[in-house]
Amino acid sequence: MAFRKKARFILAEKPDILIVPECEHPDKLKFEKDVEIPTDYFWYGINQNKGLGVFSYSNYKFELLKIHNPEIKTVLPLKVTGGKSDFILFAIWANNPKDKEGAYVEQVYKAINYYDKLITSESTILIGDFNSNKIWDRKSRKGNHSTVVDDLSKKEIHSVYHHYFKQEQGLEEHPTLFMYRHLDKPYHIDYCFASVDLINKLASVKIGNYNDWTALSDHSPVIVEFDL
């Protein structure tokens, strides 16, 4: 929240594309004078203080595809253009309290099924706050975390973090969330999944350090670089 006050810190990482869950509406984004202004952005939400923001600090442009299902509100299928090649980006904030069948990772599961033909083994990225981890799998819940991972794997789409660091789901060494900003409550719930063609061009993955980010958020950034 209050991204306008925090933008300078993440912009030090020189992102081309930035995905910001719990982001205030662009009308509220009155950046300080010396903070770089995005070249393009897309925002979606109901609460003007907490939506999902996608920002470009490069030549990339965003277009929400007409297939977007507002019932899976903050899983946004965006066509990204302006680079050397176009790709499909699913910006994710898995949080829909009005969905009684599942407010969190079930949103991603529903999106994978609804956008089945759009999610392919080429030029596809799903990234953001999934609010999930294998440790919370409920066998009674069809769309749990492991189901999402397995369904994406069948499409040759994999977590870049787990690929890069050779980690197993549920046993991550690098937390992305410290609940209530408590160092003793670490969880890995933010992900970037990419199609195999992009995985083959993966240059680096970095998870922000607790001490560097805890004053700004209970989450640490997931920073992914592809050599395109």
C-alpha positions as CSV (number, residue, x, y, z in Angstrom):
1,M,0.0,0.0,0.0
2,A,1.0,3.7,-0.4
3,F,3.1,2.7,-3.4
4,R,3.8,6.4,-4.2
5,K,5.9,6.6,-1.0
6,K,7.9,3.4,-1.7
7,A,8.4,3.4,-5.5
8,R,11.9,4.9,-5.3
9,F,13.2,1.8,-3.4
10,I,12.0,-0.8,-5.8
11,L,13.0,1.4,-8.8
12,A,16.6,1.1,-7.6
13,E,16.4,-2.4,-9.0
14,K,15.8,-0.9,-12.5
15,P,12.7,-3.0,-13.4
16,D,11.3,-3.1,-17.0
17,I,8.0,-4.4,-15.6
18,L,6.8,-4.1,-12.1
19,I,3.8,-6.0,-10.6
20,V,2.4,-4.4,-7.4
21,P,-0.4,-6.1,-5.4
22,E,-2.3,-4.0,-2.9
23,C,-1.6,-1.0,-5.1
24,E,-3.5,2.3,-4.8
25,H,-5.4,3.7,-7.8
26,P,-3.2,5.6,-10.3
27,D,-5.1,8.8,-9.4
28,K,-3.5,8.6,-5.9
29,L,0.0,8.0,-7.3
30,K,1.5,11.4,-6.8
31,F,5.1,10.5,-7.0
32,E,7.8,12.7,-5.6
33,K,9.6,14.9,-8.1
34,D,12.8,12.9,-8.4
35,V,11.0,9.5,-8.8
36,E,10.8,8.0,-12.3
37,I,7.4,8.0,-13.8
38,P,6.2,4.8,-15.5
39,T,5.9,4.8,-19.3
40,D,2.7,2.8,-19.2
41,Y,0.6,1.2,-16.5
42,F,-2.6,-0.9,-15.9
43,W,-4.6,-0.9,-12.7
44,Y,-7.5,-3.1,-11.7
45,G,-9.5,-3.1,-8.5
46,I,-12.6,-2.1,-6.6
47,N,-11.0,-0.6,-3.5
48,Q,-9.2,2.6,-4.6
49,N,-6.5,1.9,-2.0
50,K,-5.8,-1.7,-2.8
51,G,-5.9,-3.0,-6.3
52,L,-3.4,-4.6,-8.6
53,G,-1.0,-2.4,-10.5
54,V,1.3,-3.3,-13.4
55,F,3.8,-0.7,-14.4
56,S,6.3,-0.3,-17.3
57,Y,9.6,1.4,-17.0
58,S,10.6,0.5,-20.5
59,N,9.1,0.3,-24.0
60,Y,6.6,-2.4,-22.9
61,K,2.9,-1.6,-23.2
62,F,-0.1,-3.4,-21.6
63,E,-3.5,-4.4,-23.0
64,L,-6.1,-6.2,-20.9
65,L,-7.4,-8.9,-23.2
66,K,-11.2,-9.0,-23.8
67,I,-11.3,-12.5,-22.5
68,H,-10.7,-11.2,-18.9
69,N,-13.2,-12.8,-16.5
70,P,-14.1,-10.2,-13.9
71,E,-15.3,-13.0,-11.6
72,I,-11.6,-14.0,-11.3
73,K,-10.9,-10.3,-10.8
74,T,-7.3,-9.9,-10.0
75,V,-5.8,-12.5,-12.3
76,L,-5.3,-10.2,-15.2
77,P,-4.5,-11.5,-18.7
78,L,-2.4,-8.8,-20.3
79,K,-0.9,-8.7,-23.8
80,V,2.6,-7.2,-23.5
81,T,4.0,-5.5,-26.6
82,G,6.8,-3.1,-27.4
83,G,9.8,-5.4,-26.8
84,K,11.7,-7.6,-29.1
85,S,8.8,-10.1,-28.9
86,D,5.3,-10.0,-27.5
87,F,4.1,-12.2,-24.7
88,I,1.2,-12.9,-22.4
89,L,1.5,-11.8,-18.8
90,F,-0.9,-12.9,-16.1
91,A,-0.5,-10.4,-13.3
92,I,-1.8,-12.0,-10.1
93,W,-3.1,-11.0,-6.7
94,A,-4.9,-14.1,-5.5
95,N,-7.4,-12.4,-3.2
96,N,-11.1,-12.5,-3.8
97,P,-13.0,-12.7,-0.5
98,K,-16.4,-12.7,-2.2
99,D,-15.6,-16.1,-3.8
100,K,-16.9,-18.6,-1.3
101,E,-15.4,-21.5,-3.2
102,G,-11.9,-20.2,-2.6
103,A,-10.5,-16.7,-2.1
104,Y,-6.8,-17.4,-2.6
105,V,-4.9,-20.0,-4.7
106,E,-8.2,-21.3,-6.0
107,Q,-8.4,-18.1,-8.0
108,V,-5.2,-19.1,-9.8
109,Y,-6.6,-22.6,-10.3
110,K,-9.8,-21.2,-11.8
111,A,-7.8,-18.9,-14.1
112,I,-5.7,-21.7,-15.4
113,N,-8.8,-23.6,-16.4
114,Y,-10.7,-20.6,-17.7
115,Y,-7.8,-19.3,-19.8
116,D,-6.7,-22.8,-20.8
117,K,-6.1,-22.0,-24.5
118,L,-4.3,-18.7,-23.7
119,I,-1.8,-20.3,-21.2
120,T,0.7,-22.1,-23.4
121,S,4.2,-23.4,-23.4
122,E,5.4,-20.3,-25.3
123,S,5.7,-16.7,-24.3
124,T,3.7,-16.9,-21.1
125,I,4.4,-15.6,-17.6
126,L,2.2,-15.8,-14.5
127,I,3.6,-13.6,-11.7
128,G,2.5,-12.0,-8.4
129,D,1.1,-12.8,-5.0
130,F,-0.4,-16.3,-5.1
131,N,-1.2,-16.3,-1.4
132,S,-0.3,-20.0,-1.3
133,N,2.3,-22.7,-0.6
134,K,2.3,-26.5,-0.7
135,I,2.4,-26.5,3.1
136,W,-1.2,-25.4,3.2
137,D,-2.6,-27.9,0.7
138,R,-6.0,-29.3,1.7
139,K,-6.8,-32.6,0.0
140,S,-10.4,-31.7,0.2
141,R,-9.8,-28.6,-1.9
142,K,-9.6,-29.4,-5.6
143,G,-7.7,-26.2,-6.6
144,N,-4.9,-26.3,-4.0
145,H,-1.3,-25.2,-4.5
146,S,0.1,-28.5,-5.7
147,T,-2.7,-28.8,-8.3
148,V,-1.8,-25.4,-9.7
149,V,1.9,-26.3,-9.9
150,D,1.0,-29.7,-11.6
151,D,-1.4,-28.1,-14.1
152,L,1.1,-25.5,-15.1
153,S,3.8,-28.1,-15.4
154,K,1.7,-30.1,-17.9
155,K,1.8,-26.9,-20.0
156,E,5.6,-26.7,-19.6
157,I,5.3,-23.7,-17.3
158,H,7.4,-23.8,-14.2
159,S,8.4,-21.6,-11.2
160,V,11.5,-19.7,-12.1
161,Y,12.6,-19.6,-8.4
162,H,12.4,-23.3,-7.9
163,H,14.2,-23.9,-11.2
164,Y,16.9,-21.4,-10.5
165,F,17.6,-22.4,-6.9
166,K,16.9,-26.1,-7.4
167,Q,14.2,-25.9,-4.6
168,E,11.2,-28.2,-3.9
169,Q,7.7,-26.8,-3.5
170,G,7.0,-26.3,0.2
171,L,10.7,-26.4,1.2
172,E,11.8,-23.0,0.0
173,E,14.9,-21.5,1.6
174,H,14.0,-17.9,0.7
175,P,10.7,-16.4,2.2
176,T,8.8,-13.8,0.3
177,L,6.5,-12.9,3.2
178,F,7.1,-12.3,6.9
179,M,3.7,-12.3,8.4
180,Y,3.0,-9.2,10.4
181,R,6.7,-8.4,9.6
182,H,7.8,-11.0,12.1
183,L,11.1,-12.6,11.3
184,D,9.9,-15.8,12.9
185,K,6.9,-16.1,10.6
186,P,8.5,-16.6,7.1
187,Y,6.6,-18.0,4.1
188,H,7.1,-18.3,0.4
189,I,3.9,-17.2,-1.3
190,D,5.0,-15.0,-4.3
191,Y,5.9,-16.6,-7.6
192,C,6.9,-16.1,-11.2
193,F,5.9,-19.0,-13.4
194,A,7.2,-18.9,-17.0
195,S,6.9,-21.0,-20.1
196,V,9.8,-23.3,-21.1
197,D,11.0,-21.0,-23.8
198,L,11.5,-18.2,-21.3
199,I,12.9,-20.6,-18.6
200,N,15.6,-21.4,-21.1
201,K,16.5,-17.6,-21.2
202,L,16.4,-17.2,-17.4
203,A,19.4,-15.1,-16.3
204,S,18.8,-14.6,-12.6
205,V,16.3,-14.7,-9.7
206,K,16.6,-12.8,-6.5
207,I,14.4,-12.6,-3.4
208,G,14.7,-9.4,-1.4
209,N,16.3,-9.5,2.0
210,Y,14.1,-9.1,5.1
211,N,16.3,-6.3,6.6
212,D,16.2,-4.4,3.4
213,W,12.4,-4.4,2.9
214,T,10.6,-5.0,6.2
215,A,10.2,-1.2,6.9
216,L,8.3,-1.0,3.6
217,S,6.3,-4.1,3.4
218,D,5.6,-7.6,5.0
219,H,6.5,-8.9,1.5
220,S,10.0,-9.1,-0.1
221,P,10.2,-8.5,-3.9
222,V,10.8,-11.4,-6.3
223,I,13.2,-10.0,-9.0
224,V,13.5,-12.0,-12.2
225,E,15.7,-11.3,-15.1
226,F,15.4,-12.9,-18.6
227,D,18.0,-12.6,-21.3
228,L,15.8,-11.7,-24.2
